[in-house]
Amino acid sequence: MADVVVGVQWGDEGKGKLVDRLAPNYDFVVRFQGGHNAGHTIVAKGKTHALHLIPSGVLYPQCKNVIGNGVVVALDALVEEMQPFGDLKGRLFVSDRAHLILPHHPMQDVRTEGTQSAIGTTKKGIGPAYQDKIGRVGLRVGDLREPKLLKDKLAYHLSAHANTPDLPTLAALEDYLMAYAPQVLPYTTDTTALLWEAVDQNQKILLEGAQGSMLDVDFGTYPFVTSSTTIAAGACSGSGLSVKDIDKIIGVAKAYCTRVGLGPFPTEDLGQVGAHLREKGHEYGTTTNRARRCGYFDAVAVKYACRLNGCSELALMKLDVLDGLEEILVGVGYEDAHPSLEGVKPLYKRFKGWERSAGVSDFNALPKEAQDYILALQELIGVKIGVVSTSPQRENMVLLP
């Protein structure tokens, strides 16, 4: 059976730490969507690891890591990320159906972000690569196996982009792809067949999402969304597993809220609280180092996302960042609600702040105010909070009674 870890805010919820904590209990960890625009930061044994494409199970030698068909892959970024881990043969598998981010895709992203259509992307070429996938003119990792057919597909791809400025030549694209093919092809396989076999052998699979539910291309704050299906339903289409293979769905949320890029953010705080959360929580993007927008926990959005995903339970991350605030607000409703969340004003419930939750690993050892806050969020969302993180260290996790 397979379990799913999925973000239920606007991304950056701390999914990497949770997956890192859970990974020793699984045979496979699978990324099922997104690209190297996503970043998972893991602190283990005093060392910080920033992962973008490789699943968070890579830090455990017994774990097999799969980049699924729903991911878009920049070959240069993947090869660079592989380097610190040495020989990953038998531990890393890349879907031959995963689509490629080509060198002109980031340039297309940059041009779009310089227009009125800007949404605040990472400019990594993710959106243009998915556009080509849906437009049926994309190239896939498996195409690297057949250089002659690849040349024909590249020619067709370039003809579909004939009006795109600064388009690379056919020869330049061939050279780029062939430079990285020998380094990636040894890890390329039919990952769906691999996962089906794992299910048949009763092996345990953990499916790891990127970004967050409120950035889902269908159900997020459109058009300020990413280009893939970030909710649990995408775990099936992005891996080849069926809905019958899914067991638990674990939602991940911060004890407050952040967002990167443009778009509505009802509980954003532009004053001292937002600055406190940004600095104490080190809220700067793993991929871009952009400062994140910060604000209070939005229980309305999280409840919506939990229902959308069918969450079995919730993990609450970075509780310790709230230490030192005299008062903590939680969004519990909206004035003039609108599905896009544009221009809505939040209605707040107020909680007394606390000190010294950092590093605590026992629920009863948390300050009473922190305990009350956790239990209140659980009631507001309607989903059990099973675990609470109280520091970046993998060991500091509170299991709720």
C-alpha positions as CSV (number, residue, x, y, z in Angstrom):
1,M,0.0,0.0,0.0
2,A,1.0,3.6,-0.5
3,D,0.6,6.6,1.8
4,V,0.6,10.2,0.6
5,V,2.2,13.3,2.2
6,V,0.7,16.5,0.8
7,G,0.9,20.2,1.7
8,V,-2.4,21.8,2.6
9,Q,-1.4,25.5,2.4
10,W,0.6,27.4,-0.3
11,G,3.7,25.1,-0.1
12,D,6.8,25.3,2.1
13,E,4.9,23.6,4.9
14,G,7.8,21.4,6.0
15,K,6.9,18.3,4.0
16,G,10.6,17.4,3.6
17,K,11.2,17.0,7.3
18,L,8.1,14.9,7.7
19,V,9.0,12.6,4.8
20,D,12.5,12.4,6.2
21,R,11.1,11.3,9.5
22,L,8.8,8.7,7.9
23,A,11.1,7.4,5.2
24,P,12.8,4.7,7.3
25,N,9.4,2.9,7.5
26,Y,9.0,2.7,3.7
27,D,10.7,0.8,0.9
28,F,10.0,3.6,-1.7
29,V,9.7,7.4,-1.6
30,V,8.1,8.8,-4.8
31,R,7.9,12.4,-6.1
32,F,4.8,12.6,-8.2
33,Q,4.6,16.2,-9.6
34,G,6.4,19.5,-9.9
35,G,10.0,20.2,-10.8
36,H,13.1,21.8,-9.4
37,N,11.0,24.8,-8.5
38,A,10.1,22.9,-5.3
39,G,12.5,22.7,-2.5
40,H,12.6,20.5,0.6
41,T,15.0,21.4,3.4
42,I,16.0,18.7,5.8
43,V,18.3,19.1,8.9
44,A,19.9,15.8,9.9
45,K,22.8,15.3,12.3
46,G,23.6,19.0,12.2
47,K,23.8,19.1,8.4
48,T,21.3,20.9,6.1
49,H,20.2,19.2,2.9
50,A,18.3,21.1,0.2
51,L,16.5,18.8,-2.2
52,H,14.7,19.9,-5.3
53,L,14.0,16.8,-7.5
54,I,15.4,13.8,-5.6
55,P,12.8,12.5,-3.0
56,S,13.5,13.1,0.6
57,G,14.1,9.4,1.3
58,V,17.6,9.7,-0.3
59,L,19.2,10.2,3.1
60,Y,18.4,6.6,4.1
61,P,20.5,4.0,2.2
62,Q,17.8,1.3,2.4
63,C,15.2,3.6,0.7
64,K,14.5,3.5,-3.0
65,N,13.7,6.9,-4.5
66,V,11.5,7.5,-7.5
67,I,11.0,10.6,-9.7
68,G,7.6,9.8,-11.2
69,N,6.1,10.5,-14.5
70,G,4.2,13.6,-13.3
71,V,7.5,15.4,-12.6
72,V,9.1,17.7,-15.2
73,V,12.9,17.2,-15.2
74,A,15.7,19.6,-15.9
75,L,18.6,17.3,-16.7
76,D,21.3,19.8,-15.6
77,A,19.6,20.4,-12.2
78,L,19.1,16.7,-11.6
79,V,22.7,15.8,-12.4
80,E,23.9,18.6,-10.1
81,E,21.7,17.4,-7.3
82,M,22.8,13.8,-7.7
83,Q,26.5,14.7,-7.2
84,P,26.8,14.9,-3.4
85,F,25.2,11.4,-3.0
86,G,27.7,9.5,-5.0
87,D,26.6,6.3,-6.7
88,L,22.8,6.1,-6.5
89,K,22.4,3.0,-8.7
90,G,19.6,0.9,-7.3
91,R,18.5,3.8,-5.1
92,L,17.3,6.3,-7.6
93,F,14.8,5.7,-10.4
94,V,13.6,8.3,-13.0
95,S,10.5,7.7,-15.0
96,D,11.0,7.4,-18.7
97,R,7.6,9.1,-19.1
98,A,8.7,12.2,-17.1
99,H,8.8,15.3,-19.4
100,L,12.0,17.3,-19.9
101,I,12.5,21.0,-19.2
102,L,14.5,22.3,-22.1
103,P,16.9,25.2,-22.1
104,H,14.4,27.6,-23.7
105,H,11.7,26.9,-21.2
106,P,13.2,29.1,-18.4
107,M,13.6,31.9,-21.0
108,Q,9.9,31.6,-21.8
109,D,9.2,31.8,-18.1
110,V,11.3,34.9,-17.7
111,R,9.5,36.7,-20.6
112,T,6.1,35.8,-19.1
113,E,7.1,37.1,-15.7
114,G,8.0,40.4,-17.3
115,T,4.5,41.0,-18.5
116,Q,1.1,41.7,-17.0
117,S,0.5,37.9,-16.9
118,A,3.2,37.6,-14.1
119,I,2.2,35.4,-11.2
120,G,5.5,35.2,-9.4
121,T,7.0,31.9,-10.5
122,T,10.5,30.7,-9.8
123,K,11.4,31.2,-13.5
124,K,12.7,27.6,-13.7
125,G,10.7,26.8,-16.9
126,I,8.2,24.6,-15.1
127,G,5.0,26.1,-16.6
128,P,6.3,26.1,-20.2
129,A,7.4,22.5,-19.9
130,Y,3.9,21.5,-18.7
131,Q,2.4,23.6,-21.5
132,D,4.4,21.5,-24.0
133,K,3.3,18.3,-22.3
134,I,-0.4,19.2,-22.6
135,G,0.2,20.5,-26.1
136,R,1.7,17.2,-27.1
137,V,5.0,18.7,-28.3
138,G,7.1,17.8,-25.2
139,L,10.0,15.5,-24.9
140,R,10.3,12.8,-22.3
141,V,13.3,11.3,-20.5
142,G,12.8,8.0,-22.3
143,D,13.4,9.8,-25.6
144,L,17.1,10.1,-24.7
145,R,17.5,6.3,-25.4
146,E,17.0,6.8,-29.2
147,P,19.1,9.6,-30.5
148,K,17.8,9.4,-34.1
149,L,14.2,9.5,-33.0
150,L,15.1,12.2,-30.5
151,K,16.4,14.4,-33.4
152,D,13.1,14.0,-35.2
153,K,11.1,14.8,-32.1
154,L,13.3,17.9,-31.4
155,A,12.7,19.1,-35.0
156,Y,8.9,18.8,-34.5
157,H,9.1,20.5,-31.1
158,L,11.1,23.4,-32.6
159,S,8.6,23.8,-35.5
160,A,5.8,24.1,-32.9
161,H,7.8,26.9,-31.3
162,A,8.7,28.7,-34.5
163,N,7.4,32.0,-33.2
164,T,9.3,31.8,-29.9
165,P,12.1,34.4,-29.6
166,D,15.7,33.2,-29.0
167,L,14.9,29.6,-29.7
168,P,18.0,27.3,-29.6
169,T,19.1,25.5,-32.7
170,L,18.4,21.8,-33.2
171,A,22.1,21.1,-32.9
172,A,22.4,23.1,-29.6
173,L,19.4,21.2,-28.1
174,E,20.9,17.9,-29.2
175,D,24.3,18.7,-27.7
176,Y,22.6,19.7,-24.4
177,L,20.6,16.5,-24.1
178,M,23.3,14.2,-25.2
179,A,25.7,15.7,-22.7
180,Y,23.5,14.7,-19.8
181,A,21.9,11.5,-21.3
182,P,24.8,9.2,-20.2
183,Q,24.5,10.4,-16.6
184,V,20.7,10.1,-16.4
185,L,19.8,7.0,-18.5
186,P,21.3,4.5,-16.1
187,Y,18.6,5.5,-13.6
188,T,15.8,5.7,-16.2
189,T,13.1,3.0,-16.2
190,D,9.4,2.3,-16.3
191,T,8.8,3.5,-12.7
192,T,5.1,2.6,-12.9
193,A,5.9,-1.1,-13.5
194,L,8.4,-0.8,-10.7
195,L,5.8,0.5,-8.3
196,W,3.2,-2.0,-9.4
197,E,5.7,-4.8,-8.6
198,A,6.4,-3.2,-5.2
199,V,2.6,-3.2,-4.4
200,D,2.3,-6.8,-5.5
201,Q,5.1,-7.7,-3.1
202,N,3.5,-5.8,-0.2
203,Q,6.2,-3.2,-0.1
204,K,5.5,0.2,1.5
205,I,5.4,3.3,-0.7
206,L,5.4,6.9,0.4
207,L,4.3,9.5,-2.2
208,E,5.7,12.9,-1.6
209,G,4.0,16.0,-3.0
210,A,5.6,19.4,-3.8
211,Q,4.1,22.9,-3.4
212,G,0.7,23.0,-1.6
213,S,-3.0,22.4,-2.2
214,M,-3.8,26.1,-2.5
215,L,-1.4,26.1,-5.5
216,D,-3.2,23.3,-7.3
217,V,-3.9,24.2,-11.0
218,D,-7.6,23.3,-10.6
219,F,-8.4,23.9,-7.0
220,G,-5.9,26.6,-5.9
221,T,-6.1,30.4,-6.1
222,Y,-6.2,30.4,-9.9
223,P,-4.4,31.9,-11.9
224,F,-1.8,32.3,-9.1
225,V,-1.1,28.6,-9.0
226,T,1.5,26.1,-10.2
227,S,1.1,24.1,-13.3
228,S,0.5,20.6,-11.8
229,T,-1.9,18.7,-9.7
230,T,-0.6,19.3,-6.2
231,I,-3.4,17.5,-4.2
232,A,-3.5,13.8,-3.3
233,A,-5.3,12.9,-6.5
234,G,-2.2,13.9,-8.4
235,A,-0.3,11.1,-6.6
236,C,-2.0,8.5,-8.8
237,S,-1.7,10.3,-12.1
238,G,1.9,11.3,-11.3
239,S,3.0,7.8,-10.4
240,G,0.8,5.3,-12.1
241,L,-0.6,3.8,-8.9
242,S,-4.4,3.4,-8.7
243,V,-6.7,4.9,-6.0
244,K,-7.0,1.3,-4.6
245,D,-3.3,1.4,-3.8
246,I,-3.7,4.5,-1.5
247,D,-4.1,4.1,2.2
248,K,-3.3,7.1,4.4
249,I,-3.2,10.7,3.3
250,I,-1.2,12.9,5.6
251,G,-1.7,16.7,5.3
252,V,1.1,19.0,6.3
253,A,0.6,22.6,7.5
254,K,2.7,25.1,9.3
255,A,1.5,26.5,12.7
256,Y,1.3,29.8,10.8
257,C,1.1,30.4,7.1
258,T,3.4,31.6,4.3
259,R,3.2,32.1,0.6
260,V,5.7,32.8,-2.2
261,G,4.9,34.8,-5.3
262,L,1.8,36.8,-6.2
263,G,-1.8,36.0,-5.4
264,P,-4.3,36.3,-2.6
265,F,-3.2,35.6,1.0
266,P,-6.1,36.5,3.4
267,T,-4.2,36.2,6.7
268,E,-0.9,37.8,5.6
269,D,0.6,40.2,8.1
270,L,2.7,43.0,6.8
271,G,3.8,44.3,10.2
272,Q,5.9,43.1,13.1
273,V,4.3,39.6,13.4
274,G,5.0,38.9,9.7
275,A,8.6,40.0,10.2
276,H,8.9,37.9,13.3
277,L,7.7,34.8,11.5
278,R,10.0,35.4,8.5
279,E,13.2,35.9,10.5
280,K,12.6,33.3,13.2
281,G,11.2,30.8,10.8
282,H,14.0,31.4,8.2
283,E,11.2,31.9,5.6
284,Y,13.3,32.3,2.5
285,G,12.8,30.0,-0.4
286,T,14.9,26.8,-0.7
287,T,15.1,27.2,-4.5
288,T,15.2,30.9,-5.0
289,N,16.0,32.4,-1.5
290,R,13.1,34.8,-2.0
291,A,11.6,36.2,1.2
292,R,8.3,34.5,1.8
293,R,5.1,36.4,2.7
294,C,4.1,35.5,6.2
295,G,0.9,35.6,8.3
296,Y,-1.4,33.8,10.6
297,F,-2.8,30.3,10.3
298,D,-5.8,30.2,8.0
299,A,-8.1,27.5,9.3
300,V,-10.7,28.0,6.5
301,A,-8.2,27.3,3.8
302,V,-6.6,24.3,5.6
303,K,-10.1,22.8,6.3
304,Y,-10.9,23.2,2.6
305,A,-7.6,21.6,1.6
306,C,-8.0,18.7,4.0
307,R,-11.4,17.9,2.6
308,L,-10.1,18.2,-1.0
309,N,-7.3,15.7,-0.2
310,G,-9.3,13.4,2.1
311,C,-6.6,13.8,4.8
312,S,-6.5,11.0,7.4
313,E,-4.5,13.2,9.7
314,L,-2.5,16.4,9.8
315,A,1.1,17.2,10.7
316,L,1.6,20.7,12.2
317,M,5.1,22.0,11.6
318,K,7.3,24.9,13.0
319,L,5.3,25.4,16.2
320,D,8.4,26.8,17.9
321,V,8.4,29.8,15.5
322,L,5.4,31.2,17.3
323,D,7.4,31.3,20.6
324,G,7.6,34.9,22.0
325,L,4.4,36.3,20.4
326,E,2.1,37.8,23.0
327,E,-1.0,37.0,21.0
328,I,-1.6,34.7,18.1
329,L,-4.5,35.0,15.6
330,V,-6.2,32.3,13.6
331,G,-8.3,33.0,10.5
332,V,-11.7,31.3,11.2
333,G,-13.9,32.9,8.5
334,Y,-14.0,35.4,5.6
335,E,-16.1,38.5,5.0
336,D,-17.4,38.5,1.4
337,A,-16.0,35.1,0.6
338,H,-15.1,34.4,-3.0
339,P,-13.6,31.1,-4.4
340,S,-10.5,32.9,-5.7
341,L,-9.9,34.6,-2.2
342,E,-9.3,37.8,-4.0
343,G,-9.9,40.8,-1.7
344,V,-11.5,38.8,1.1
345,K,-11.1,40.0,4.7
346,P,-10.4,37.3,7.4
347,L,-12.3,36.9,10.6
348,Y,-10.0,36.1,13.5
349,K,-10.0,34.2,16.7
350,R,-7.4,35.2,19.3
351,F,-5.1,33.0,21.3
352,K,-2.7,33.8,24.1
353,G,0.9,33.3,23.1
354,W,3.6,31.3,24.9
355,E,7.3,30.7,25.4
356,R,9.6,27.7,25.2
357,S,8.0,25.2,22.9
358,A,11.3,24.8,20.9
359,G,12.8,21.4,21.0
360,V,10.0,19.8,23.1
361,S,9.2,16.2,22.2
362,D,6.4,15.5,24.6
363,F,2.9,17.0,24.3
364,N,2.5,17.4,28.0
365,A,5.8,19.3,28.2
366,L,4.5,22.0,25.9
367,P,3.3,25.2,27.4
368,K,-0.4,25.0,28.2
369,E,-1.2,27.8,25.7
370,A,0.6,25.9,23.0
371,Q,-1.4,22.8,23.8
372,D,-4.7,24.8,23.7
373,Y,-3.7,26.2,20.3
374,I,-3.0,22.8,18.8
375,L,-6.2,21.3,20.1
376,A,-8.2,24.4,18.9
377,L,-6.8,24.1,15.4
378,Q,-7.7,20.4,15.4
379,E,-11.3,21.3,16.2
380,L,-11.5,24.1,13.7
381,I,-10.1,21.9,10.9
382,G,-12.0,18.7,11.8
383,V,-8.9,16.5,11.2
384,K,-6.8,14.9,13.9
385,I,-3.3,16.5,14.3
386,G,-1.1,13.5,14.8
387,V,2.3,15.1,15.0
388,V,3.8,18.5,15.8
389,S,7.3,19.7,14.9
390,T,9.1,21.9,17.4
391,S,12.5,22.5,15.6
392,P,14.2,21.9,12.3
393,Q,15.9,18.8,13.8
394,R,14.4,15.5,12.7
395,E,14.3,14.3,16.4
396,N,12.0,17.1,17.7
397,M,8.5,15.8,16.9
398,V,5.7,15.6,19.3
399,L,3.2,12.7,18.9
400,L,-0.3,13.7,20.0
401,P,-2.2,11.5,22.4
